[in-house]
Amino acid sequence: MTATIVRAKIRLGESSGPWRLLATLCLVLAIGTLARAAELRPVPGHPKLAEALSWGTRLAETDPVADQPDFVRLWAVPMTIDECSGTVDSCPDVRLYIALTSGDLGDRPTLYELPPAKGWAFLGWDKPPSPNIAGNTRFSIATALPDDQISDTARAHWKPTVYRVTVNLERGTFTTETAGSGARP
């Protein structure tokens, strides 16, 4: 209330040095009482979620207007933050999470995980069968090596695995095939 009266006097030209100081003090006090500090606390019991949100990379997601029945996102999440030191075994493993939802109100997302690999490369969405009675989303993804810090010899002997994945809200399946030696997905 005091701040309003003082502001009115300042607008009417009735202010002098003390009024201007009082008006400024009232405004600072009024604004100061609106702002409050609160302490953020860590969310306990979710270390994998923290890793996924901190280190994860979104490899792909379906276009919301695509011909896929569900909204799907693929996340590659390293199990540790480390570097390769020349050999394939020295590279950290990376989890691949598949999160999907129908997008309907009240829908609970489903989360799947493929076996860890040294890295992942998204190959593409497969066209769903017509009609897609089961509501399946299909895609292909391959294991991959990091681009750096792998010796040419190690890279030449490594064989990527291609996963053909089919998922819906109730279940997920995959088949695998191994590509030729030293191949890149």
PyMOL commands that set and color helices and strands:
alter all, ss='L'
color gray80, all
select helices_A, chain A and resi 2-11+17-34+47-55+152-157
alter helices_A, ss='H'
color red, helices_A
select strands_A, chain A and resi 57-61+71-78+94-101+110-117+120-126+137-143+161-167+172-178
alter strands_A, ss='S'
color yellow, strands_A
deselect
rebuild
show_as cartoon
